[in-house]
Amino acid sequence: MMDGGKRLSVSADRPGARLDLFVCQSCKGLSRSFVQKLIDDGHVLINGELGRPSRKVKIGDVILVHVPPPEPSPELVPEELPLDIVYEDGDILVVNKPAGLTVYPAPGHPRHTLMNAILAHCPEITRIESSVRPGVVHRLDKDTSGVMVIAKNKTAQLNLASQLKGHRMLKKYLVLVRGSPLPGRGSVEAPIGRHPKDRKRMAVVEGGRPSRTLYEVTRRFNGYSEVEATLQTGRTHQIRVHFSHKGWPVVGDAVYGVKVPWLGRQFVHARTLGLRLPGSGKYVEFQAEPPADLREALQTVSLL
């Protein structure tokens, strides 16, 4: 991981600075957000160990920064794939994403994504930007189903991004967990960052990004609970990490949760999305009911 790289030392006039800020100020041309991603991805070592963005540097610390070469971006090409369109106007497209579908292309997975399908439906969306995710303001994990919005022009994208950043976009999820959350309604507030030993996973960690999930138990079964989760922040894998941290692992989640023989993917479904239409400012809510595999899972768990 650390072939080459830039070696930094903490001088007498720089102790107490955050690691991300120290690296950003010491390496010209690197933004703070880019440095934070380098740290999260394990490309910054402090005294030979993985660091966290919020760690305070000390005199004598040796920091090694490795900036990996950029991966070639896959070309975004239109594909005639099925799209379950919930709503569409001149500014936005709201779709019900099926489980198993990746949102946008990535190295090694350039085709058969939601963005390939959207480009075939809305060719003009590429005018927003020349990336593989034009119009994307939020995303769903590959194995999470449900409703999400795509902007069709730059003005709409900036509007939606502002709503999301200002916590004015409502995102409610239907989740099945093992256990019985008590109290039946509340919140989980715990910082989320990269797992200190497995950089492909997220975890509740000291110094992670502030994260908040509201929850309400809607049904209880024998050893399981159906929960409505509302995201107050949008961290990677937030619901799955928060509920696992509380001892309520998500059913079917092979990474943070609990595997079961009667469901082949995580029981997380984005059921409700509320926002203001960029064109009119009118508040609207869109819904997508859970697909057949999740309905069957609920039927199964009710009979256990």
Short mmCIF file of the C-alpha atoms (twelve columns), coordinates in Angstrom:
data_MODEL
# 
_entry.id   MODEL 
# 
loop_
_atom_site.group_PDB 
_atom_site.id 
_atom_site.type_symbol 
_atom_site.label_atom_id 
_atom_site.label_alt_id 
_atom_site.label_comp_id 
_atom_site.label_asym_id 
_atom_site.label_seq_id 
_atom_site.Cartn_x 
_atom_site.Cartn_y 
_atom_site.Cartn_z 
_atom_site.pdbx_PDB_model_num 
ATOM 1   C CA . MET A 1   0.000   0.000   0.000   1 
ATOM 2   C CA . MET A 2   2.779   2.416   0.922   1 
ATOM 3   C CA . ASP A 3   5.306   2.078   -1.903  1 
ATOM 4   C CA . GLY A 4   6.722   5.577   -2.257  1 
ATOM 5   C CA . GLY A 5   4.612   8.320   -0.760  1 
ATOM 6   C CA . LYS A 6   5.402   11.587  0.968   1 
ATOM 7   C CA . ARG A 7   7.002   11.580  4.405   1 
ATOM 8   C CA . LEU A 8   5.945   14.328  6.818   1 
ATOM 9   C CA . SER A 9   7.253   15.194  10.279  1 
ATOM 10  C CA . VAL A 10  5.518   17.254  12.943  1 
ATOM 11  C CA . SER A 11  7.599   20.285  13.865  1 
ATOM 12  C CA . ALA A 12  7.480   22.282  17.085  1 
ATOM 13  C CA . ASP A 13  5.030   24.815  15.684  1 
ATOM 14  C CA . ARG A 14  2.397   22.307  14.509  1 
ATOM 15  C CA . PRO A 15  1.459   20.026  17.440  1 
ATOM 16  C CA . GLY A 16  -2.188  19.522  18.286  1 
ATOM 17  C CA . ALA A 17  -3.491  19.858  14.729  1 
ATOM 18  C CA . ARG A 18  -5.962  17.324  13.359  1 
ATOM 19  C CA . LEU A 19  -4.316  14.750  11.140  1 
ATOM 20  C CA . ASP A 20  -6.489  15.592  8.117   1 
ATOM 21  C CA . LEU A 21  -5.804  19.328  8.445   1 
ATOM 22  C CA . PHE A 22  -2.071  18.784  8.997   1 
ATOM 23  C CA . VAL A 23  -1.785  16.631  5.850   1 
ATOM 24  C CA . CYS A 24  -3.911  19.053  3.828   1 
ATOM 25  C CA . GLN A 25  -1.723  22.017  4.818   1 
ATOM 26  C CA . SER A 26  1.489   20.066  4.241   1 
ATOM 27  C CA . CYS A 27  0.600   18.662  0.811   1 
ATOM 28  C CA . LYS A 28  -0.239  21.360  -1.716  1 
ATOM 29  C CA . GLY A 29  -3.072  20.582  -4.086  1 
ATOM 30  C CA . LEU A 30  -4.917  18.143  -1.807  1 
ATOM 31  C CA . SER A 31  -8.330  19.221  -0.556  1 
ATOM 32  C CA . ARG A 32  -9.386  18.375  2.976   1 
ATOM 33  C CA . SER A 33  -12.191 16.098  1.760   1 
ATOM 34  C CA . PHE A 34  -9.726  14.239  -0.481  1 
ATOM 35  C CA . VAL A 35  -7.291  13.860  2.437   1 
ATOM 36  C CA . GLN A 36  -10.089 12.528  4.642   1 
ATOM 37  C CA . LYS A 37  -10.861 9.909   2.000   1 
ATOM 38  C CA . LEU A 38  -7.160  8.987   1.796   1 
ATOM 39  C CA . ILE A 39  -7.154  8.476   5.571   1 
ATOM 40  C CA . ASP A 40  -10.413 6.513   5.505   1 
ATOM 41  C CA . ASP A 41  -9.047  4.269   2.739   1 
ATOM 42  C CA . GLY A 42  -5.849  3.513   4.678   1 
ATOM 43  C CA . HIS A 43  -3.432  5.578   2.582   1 
ATOM 44  C CA . VAL A 44  -2.132  7.672   5.489   1 
ATOM 45  C CA . LEU A 45  0.006   6.122   8.206   1 
ATOM 46  C CA . ILE A 46  1.054   7.872   11.407  1 
ATOM 47  C CA . ASN A 47  4.038   6.217   13.090  1 
ATOM 48  C CA . GLY A 48  3.341   3.126   11.001  1 
ATOM 49  C CA . GLU A 49  -0.295  2.828   12.056  1 
ATOM 50  C CA . LEU A 50  -3.592  3.701   10.413  1 
ATOM 51  C CA . GLY A 51  -4.862  7.068   11.542  1 
ATOM 52  C CA . ARG A 52  -8.227  8.785   11.845  1 
ATOM 53  C CA . PRO A 53  -8.968  12.249  10.462  1 
ATOM 54  C CA . SER A 54  -9.567  13.691  13.936  1 
ATOM 55  C CA . ARG A 55  -6.389  12.318  15.527  1 
ATOM 56  C CA . LYS A 56  -4.191  15.060  16.978  1 
ATOM 57  C CA . VAL A 57  -0.574  15.020  15.764  1 
ATOM 58  C CA . LYS A 58  2.366   15.391  18.169  1 
ATOM 59  C CA . ILE A 59  5.948   16.557  17.846  1 
ATOM 60  C CA . GLY A 60  8.033   13.676  16.533  1 
ATOM 61  C CA . ASP A 61  5.159   11.947  14.731  1 
ATOM 62  C CA . VAL A 62  6.111   10.614  11.303  1 
ATOM 63  C CA . ILE A 63  3.304   10.624  8.751   1 
ATOM 64  C CA . LEU A 64  3.477   8.796   5.441   1 
ATOM 65  C CA . VAL A 65  0.993   9.886   2.774   1 
ATOM 66  C CA . HIS A 66  0.407   7.767   -0.316  1 
ATOM 67  C CA . VAL A 67  -1.731  9.141   -3.120  1 
ATOM 68  C CA . PRO A 68  -2.722  6.192   -5.338  1 
ATOM 69  C CA . PRO A 69  -2.955  6.754   -9.095  1 
ATOM 70  C CA . PRO A 70  -6.501  7.520   -10.226 1 
ATOM 71  C CA . GLU A 71  -8.461  4.546   -11.427 1 
ATOM 72  C CA . PRO A 72  -9.663  4.849   -15.005 1 
ATOM 73  C CA . SER A 73  -13.289 5.947   -15.049 1 
ATOM 74  C CA . PRO A 74  -15.632 3.608   -16.900 1 
ATOM 75  C CA . GLU A 75  -17.538 5.122   -19.781 1 
ATOM 76  C CA . LEU A 76  -21.219 5.719   -19.133 1 
ATOM 77  C CA . VAL A 77  -23.231 4.202   -21.980 1 
ATOM 78  C CA . PRO A 78  -27.009 3.924   -22.345 1 
ATOM 79  C CA . GLU A 79  -28.621 0.519   -21.817 1 
ATOM 80  C CA . GLU A 80  -32.251 -0.376  -22.323 1 
ATOM 81  C CA . LEU A 81  -32.879 -1.827  -18.860 1 
ATOM 82  C CA . PRO A 82  -36.239 -1.889  -17.055 1 
ATOM 83  C CA . LEU A 83  -36.965 1.244   -14.998 1 
ATOM 84  C CA . ASP A 84  -39.729 1.406   -12.386 1 
ATOM 85  C CA . ILE A 85  -40.546 5.120   -12.615 1 
ATOM 86  C CA . VAL A 86  -42.465 6.526   -9.643  1 
ATOM 87  C CA . TYR A 87  -42.517 10.153  -10.810 1 
ATOM 88  C CA . GLU A 88  -40.977 12.316  -13.512 1 
ATOM 89  C CA . ASP A 89  -41.042 15.968  -14.527 1 
ATOM 90  C CA . GLY A 90  -38.624 18.283  -16.305 1 
ATOM 91  C CA . ASP A 91  -36.299 18.454  -13.295 1 
ATOM 92  C CA . ILE A 92  -36.261 15.095  -11.541 1 
ATOM 93  C CA . LEU A 93  -36.752 11.401  -12.041 1 
ATOM 94  C CA . VAL A 94  -37.889 9.290   -9.083  1 
ATOM 95  C CA . VAL A 95  -37.394 5.540   -9.448  1 
ATOM 96  C CA . ASN A 96  -38.000 2.412   -7.417  1 
ATOM 97  C CA . LYS A 97  -34.600 0.700   -7.511  1 
ATOM 98  C CA . PRO A 98  -34.632 -3.098  -7.290  1 
ATOM 99  C CA . ALA A 99  -32.230 -4.976  -5.044  1 
ATOM 100 C CA . GLY A 100 -29.144 -6.291  -6.812  1 
ATOM 101 C CA . LEU A 101 -28.747 -3.226  -9.037  1 
ATOM 102 C CA . THR A 102 -25.729 -0.965  -8.529  1 
ATOM 103 C CA . VAL A 103 -26.481 2.742   -8.831  1 
ATOM 104 C CA . TYR A 104 -23.560 3.817   -11.027 1 
ATOM 105 C CA . PRO A 105 -20.630 2.197   -12.864 1 
ATOM 106 C CA . ALA A 106 -17.295 1.608   -11.187 1 
ATOM 107 C CA . PRO A 107 -13.986 0.070   -12.291 1 
ATOM 108 C CA . GLY A 108 -14.680 -3.603  -12.921 1 
ATOM 109 C CA . HIS A 109 -18.434 -3.007  -13.151 1 
ATOM 110 C CA . PRO A 110 -19.008 -0.669  -16.111 1 
ATOM 111 C CA . ARG A 111 -22.410 -1.910  -17.292 1 
ATOM 112 C CA . HIS A 112 -25.881 -2.947  -16.127 1 
ATOM 113 C CA . THR A 113 -26.271 -0.195  -13.526 1 
ATOM 114 C CA . LEU A 114 -29.119 2.165   -12.726 1 
ATOM 115 C CA . MET A 115 -27.260 5.034   -14.401 1 
ATOM 116 C CA . ASN A 116 -26.907 3.059   -17.631 1 
ATOM 117 C CA . ALA A 117 -30.680 2.598   -17.651 1 
ATOM 118 C CA . ILE A 118 -31.369 6.248   -16.772 1 
ATOM 119 C CA . LEU A 119 -29.087 7.461   -19.551 1 
ATOM 120 C CA . ALA A 120 -31.111 5.449   -22.056 1 
ATOM 121 C CA . HIS A 121 -34.295 7.036   -20.698 1 
ATOM 122 C CA . CYS A 122 -32.894 10.589  -20.306 1 
ATOM 123 C CA . PRO A 123 -29.947 11.109  -22.701 1 
ATOM 124 C CA . GLU A 124 -29.841 14.814  -21.810 1 
ATOM 125 C CA . ILE A 125 -28.705 14.019  -18.264 1 
ATOM 126 C CA . THR A 126 -25.065 13.865  -19.393 1 
ATOM 127 C CA . ARG A 127 -25.149 17.649  -19.871 1 
ATOM 128 C CA . ILE A 128 -24.949 18.006  -16.071 1 
ATOM 129 C CA . GLU A 129 -21.401 16.633  -15.900 1 
ATOM 130 C CA . SER A 130 -19.176 14.163  -17.705 1 
ATOM 131 C CA . SER A 131 -18.896 11.683  -14.833 1 
ATOM 132 C CA . VAL A 132 -20.477 8.247   -14.441 1 
ATOM 133 C CA . ARG A 133 -22.998 9.632   -11.942 1 
ATOM 134 C CA . PRO A 134 -24.550 12.777  -13.412 1 
ATOM 135 C CA . GLY A 135 -27.582 13.901  -11.437 1 
ATOM 136 C CA . VAL A 136 -26.918 11.585  -8.477  1 
ATOM 137 C CA . VAL A 137 -27.389 13.337  -5.127  1 
ATOM 138 C CA . HIS A 138 -27.810 10.238  -2.955  1 
ATOM 139 C CA . ARG A 139 -27.595 6.531   -3.540  1 
ATOM 140 C CA . LEU A 140 -28.787 3.177   -2.248  1 
ATOM 141 C CA . ASP A 141 -26.576 0.168   -1.597  1 
ATOM 142 C CA . LYS A 142 -26.631 -2.495  -4.288  1 
ATOM 143 C CA . ASP A 143 -28.757 -4.847  -2.182  1 
ATOM 144 C CA . THR A 144 -31.084 -2.148  -0.842  1 
ATOM 145 C CA . SER A 145 -34.319 -1.632  -2.746  1 
ATOM 146 C CA . GLY A 146 -36.586 1.365   -2.854  1 
ATOM 147 C CA . VAL A 147 -37.208 4.927   -3.912  1 
ATOM 148 C CA . MET A 148 -34.471 7.367   -4.939  1 
ATOM 149 C CA . VAL A 149 -34.318 10.617  -6.918  1 
ATOM 150 C CA . ILE A 150 -32.094 11.664  -9.821  1 
ATOM 151 C CA . ALA A 151 -31.719 15.266  -11.005 1 
ATOM 152 C CA . LYS A 152 -32.184 15.859  -14.738 1 
ATOM 153 C CA . ASN A 153 -30.365 19.213  -14.901 1 
ATOM 154 C CA . LYS A 154 -27.695 21.124  -12.980 1 
ATOM 155 C CA . THR A 155 -30.119 23.535  -11.304 1 
ATOM 156 C CA . ALA A 156 -32.196 20.645  -9.964  1 
ATOM 157 C CA . GLN A 157 -29.068 18.820  -8.810  1 
ATOM 158 C CA . LEU A 158 -27.857 21.827  -6.807  1 
ATOM 159 C CA . ASN A 159 -31.335 22.282  -5.329  1 
ATOM 160 C CA . LEU A 160 -31.621 18.643  -4.238  1 
ATOM 161 C CA . ALA A 161 -28.059 18.617  -2.900  1 
ATOM 162 C CA . SER A 162 -28.903 21.665  -0.786  1 
ATOM 163 C CA . GLN A 163 -32.013 19.952  0.593   1 
ATOM 164 C CA . LEU A 164 -30.006 16.860  1.422   1 
ATOM 165 C CA . LYS A 165 -27.170 18.773  3.087   1 
ATOM 166 C CA . GLY A 166 -29.650 20.879  5.071   1 
ATOM 167 C CA . HIS A 167 -31.476 17.752  6.323   1 
ATOM 168 C CA . ARG A 168 -34.656 18.880  4.555   1 
ATOM 169 C CA . MET A 169 -35.073 15.651  2.594   1 
ATOM 170 C CA . LEU A 170 -37.105 12.918  4.296   1 
ATOM 171 C CA . LYS A 171 -35.739 9.376   3.937   1 
ATOM 172 C CA . LYS A 172 -37.613 6.553   5.669   1 
ATOM 173 C CA . TYR A 173 -36.627 2.889   5.459   1 
ATOM 174 C CA . LEU A 174 -38.361 -0.356  6.314   1 
ATOM 175 C CA . VAL A 175 -35.948 -2.661  8.152   1 
ATOM 176 C CA . LEU A 176 -36.209 -6.093  9.746   1 
ATOM 177 C CA . VAL A 177 -33.836 -6.744  12.639  1 
ATOM 178 C CA . ARG A 178 -33.167 -9.608  14.983  1 
ATOM 179 C CA . GLY A 179 -34.018 -8.652  18.516  1 
ATOM 180 C CA . SER A 180 -36.504 -6.336  20.165  1 
ATOM 181 C CA . PRO A 181 -35.361 -2.705  20.312  1 
ATOM 182 C CA . LEU A 182 -36.242 -0.999  23.572  1 
ATOM 183 C CA . PRO A 183 -37.574 1.562   23.891  1 
ATOM 184 C CA . GLY A 184 -39.782 1.037   20.865  1 
ATOM 185 C CA . ARG A 185 -39.089 4.540   19.598  1 
ATOM 186 C CA . GLY A 186 -35.905 6.555   19.839  1 
ATOM 187 C CA . SER A 187 -32.670 7.464   18.103  1 
ATOM 188 C CA . VAL A 188 -29.194 6.076   17.601  1 
ATOM 189 C CA . GLU A 189 -26.476 8.719   17.729  1 
ATOM 190 C CA . ALA A 190 -23.009 7.290   17.175  1 
ATOM 191 C CA . PRO A 191 -20.087 8.467   14.978  1 
ATOM 192 C CA . ILE A 192 -19.354 6.347   11.902  1 
ATOM 193 C CA . GLY A 193 -15.996 5.893   10.167  1 
ATOM 194 C CA . ARG A 194 -13.888 3.218   8.532   1 
ATOM 195 C CA . HIS A 195 -13.368 0.061   10.580  1 
ATOM 196 C CA . PRO A 196 -9.867  0.304   12.088  1 
ATOM 197 C CA . LYS A 197 -8.912  -3.212  10.975  1 
ATOM 198 C CA . ASP A 198 -11.043 -3.753  7.864   1 
ATOM 199 C CA . ARG A 199 -11.063 -0.689  5.604   1 
ATOM 200 C CA . LYS A 200 -13.849 -2.135  3.436   1 
ATOM 201 C CA . ARG A 201 -16.264 -1.950  6.358   1 
ATOM 202 C CA . MET A 202 -17.699 0.919   8.355   1 
ATOM 203 C CA . ALA A 203 -18.022 0.966   12.133  1 
ATOM 204 C CA . VAL A 204 -18.941 3.125   15.092  1 
ATOM 205 C CA . VAL A 205 -15.578 4.672   15.940  1 
ATOM 206 C CA . GLU A 206 -14.277 7.492   18.089  1 
ATOM 207 C CA . GLY A 207 -13.591 10.447  15.842  1 
ATOM 208 C CA . GLY A 208 -15.971 9.208   13.124  1 
ATOM 209 C CA . ARG A 209 -18.477 11.453  11.374  1 
ATOM 210 C CA . PRO A 210 -21.525 12.436  13.460  1 
ATOM 211 C CA . SER A 211 -24.435 10.156  12.541  1 
ATOM 212 C CA . ARG A 212 -28.049 9.992   13.690  1 
ATOM 213 C CA . THR A 213 -30.814 7.490   12.935  1 
ATOM 214 C CA . LEU A 214 -34.364 7.770   14.249  1 
ATOM 215 C CA . TYR A 215 -36.291 4.515   14.648  1 
ATOM 216 C CA . GLU A 216 -39.724 3.235   15.552  1 
ATOM 217 C CA . VAL A 217 -40.691 -0.400  16.005  1 
ATOM 218 C CA . THR A 218 -43.829 -1.039  13.935  1 
ATOM 219 C CA . ARG A 219 -44.252 -4.782  14.578  1 
ATOM 220 C CA . ARG A 220 -42.686 -7.352  16.859  1 
ATOM 221 C CA . PHE A 221 -42.362 -11.032 16.053  1 
ATOM 222 C CA . ASN A 222 -40.828 -13.971 17.925  1 
ATOM 223 C CA . GLY A 223 -37.248 -12.737 18.202  1 
ATOM 224 C CA . TYR A 224 -37.471 -10.213 15.349  1 
ATOM 225 C CA . SER A 225 -38.768 -6.669  14.869  1 
ATOM 226 C CA . GLU A 226 -39.978 -4.637  11.913  1 
ATOM 227 C CA . VAL A 227 -38.586 -1.123  12.252  1 
ATOM 228 C CA . GLU A 228 -39.110 2.169   10.439  1 
ATOM 229 C CA . ALA A 229 -35.776 4.007   10.308  1 
ATOM 230 C CA . THR A 230 -35.451 7.679   9.397   1 
ATOM 231 C CA . LEU A 231 -32.028 8.960   8.403   1 
ATOM 232 C CA . GLN A 232 -30.987 12.282  9.882   1 
ATOM 233 C CA . THR A 233 -27.548 11.932  8.262   1 
ATOM 234 C CA . GLY A 234 -26.441 9.921   5.260   1 
ATOM 235 C CA . ARG A 235 -23.331 7.959   6.166   1 
ATOM 236 C CA . THR A 236 -22.263 4.855   4.277   1 
ATOM 237 C CA . HIS A 237 -24.148 1.773   5.568   1 
ATOM 238 C CA . GLN A 238 -25.559 3.940   8.371   1 
ATOM 239 C CA . ILE A 239 -28.664 1.932   9.270   1 
ATOM 240 C CA . ARG A 240 -26.843 -1.392  9.145   1 
ATOM 241 C CA . VAL A 241 -23.916 -0.110  11.245  1 
ATOM 242 C CA . HIS A 242 -26.076 1.696   13.815  1 
ATOM 243 C CA . PHE A 243 -28.464 -1.200  14.362  1 
ATOM 244 C CA . SER A 244 -25.609 -3.707  14.593  1 
ATOM 245 C CA . HIS A 245 -23.917 -1.431  17.141  1 
ATOM 246 C CA . LYS A 246 -27.090 -1.435  19.261  1 
ATOM 247 C CA . GLY A 247 -27.372 -5.230  19.147  1 
ATOM 248 C CA . TRP A 248 -30.179 -5.298  16.589  1 
ATOM 249 C CA . PRO A 249 -28.469 -6.824  13.512  1 
ATOM 250 C CA . VAL A 250 -30.267 -6.400  10.199  1 
ATOM 251 C CA . VAL A 251 -31.728 -9.637  8.861   1 
ATOM 252 C CA . GLY A 252 -30.022 -10.945 5.719   1 
ATOM 253 C CA . ASP A 253 -27.044 -8.581  6.050   1 
ATOM 254 C CA . ALA A 254 -23.917 -10.652 5.413   1 
ATOM 255 C CA . VAL A 255 -21.518 -7.875  6.524   1 
ATOM 256 C CA . TYR A 256 -22.950 -6.375  9.719   1 
ATOM 257 C CA . GLY A 257 -26.075 -8.370  10.393  1 
ATOM 258 C CA . VAL A 258 -27.355 -11.923 10.570  1 
ATOM 259 C CA . LYS A 259 -27.808 -14.413 7.729   1 
ATOM 260 C CA . VAL A 260 -31.043 -16.363 7.497   1 
ATOM 261 C CA . PRO A 261 -32.005 -19.177 5.095   1 
ATOM 262 C CA . TRP A 262 -35.239 -17.454 4.037   1 
ATOM 263 C CA . LEU A 263 -33.804 -14.174 2.686   1 
ATOM 264 C CA . GLY A 264 -30.907 -13.744 0.278   1 
ATOM 265 C CA . ARG A 265 -30.129 -10.063 0.896   1 
ATOM 266 C CA . GLN A 266 -30.313 -7.402  3.581   1 
ATOM 267 C CA . PHE A 267 -33.813 -6.426  4.682   1 
ATOM 268 C CA . VAL A 268 -33.479 -2.690  4.063   1 
ATOM 269 C CA . HIS A 269 -36.022 -0.944  1.833   1 
ATOM 270 C CA . ALA A 270 -36.227 2.789   1.119   1 
ATOM 271 C CA . ARG A 271 -39.992 3.178   1.404   1 
ATOM 272 C CA . THR A 272 -40.541 6.948   1.605   1 
ATOM 273 C CA . LEU A 273 -38.716 9.917   0.102   1 
ATOM 274 C CA . GLY A 274 -39.915 13.457  0.836   1 
ATOM 275 C CA . LEU A 275 -38.561 16.586  -0.850  1 
ATOM 276 C CA . ARG A 276 -39.469 19.925  -2.365  1 
ATOM 277 C CA . LEU A 277 -39.796 19.900  -6.137  1 
ATOM 278 C CA . PRO A 278 -36.939 22.013  -7.540  1 
ATOM 279 C CA . GLY A 279 -39.257 23.683  -10.060 1 
ATOM 280 C CA . SER A 280 -42.137 24.765  -7.812  1 
ATOM 281 C CA . GLY A 281 -40.905 24.353  -4.244  1 
ATOM 282 C CA . LYS A 282 -43.935 22.187  -3.455  1 
ATOM 283 C CA . TYR A 283 -43.307 19.523  -0.822  1 
ATOM 284 C CA . VAL A 284 -44.113 16.000  -2.022  1 
ATOM 285 C CA . GLU A 285 -43.563 12.469  -0.756  1 
ATOM 286 C CA . PHE A 286 -42.947 9.418   -2.911  1 
ATOM 287 C CA . GLN A 287 -43.381 5.839   -1.761  1 
ATOM 288 C CA . ALA A 288 -42.399 2.385   -2.942  1 
ATOM 289 C CA . GLU A 289 -43.888 -0.621  -1.206  1 
ATOM 290 C CA . PRO A 290 -41.540 -3.508  -0.325  1 
ATOM 291 C CA . PRO A 291 -40.950 -6.043  -3.111  1 
ATOM 292 C CA . ALA A 292 -42.010 -9.680  -3.073  1 
ATOM 293 C CA . ASP A 293 -38.885 -11.091 -1.390  1 
ATOM 294 C CA . LEU A 294 -39.293 -8.781  1.611   1 
ATOM 295 C CA . ARG A 295 -43.038 -9.397  1.868   1 
ATOM 296 C CA . GLU A 296 -42.349 -13.135 1.850   1 
ATOM 297 C CA . ALA A 297 -39.681 -12.677 4.528   1 
ATOM 298 C CA . LEU A 298 -42.187 -10.885 6.757   1 
ATOM 299 C CA . GLN A 299 -44.666 -13.697 6.196   1 
ATOM 300 C CA . THR A 300 -42.003 -16.258 7.109   1 
ATOM 301 C CA . VAL A 301 -40.891 -14.474 10.274  1 
ATOM 302 C CA . SER A 302 -44.499 -14.120 11.419  1 
ATOM 303 C CA . LEU A 303 -44.806 -17.931 11.405  1 
ATOM 304 C CA . LEU A 304 -41.599 -18.714 13.309  1 
# 
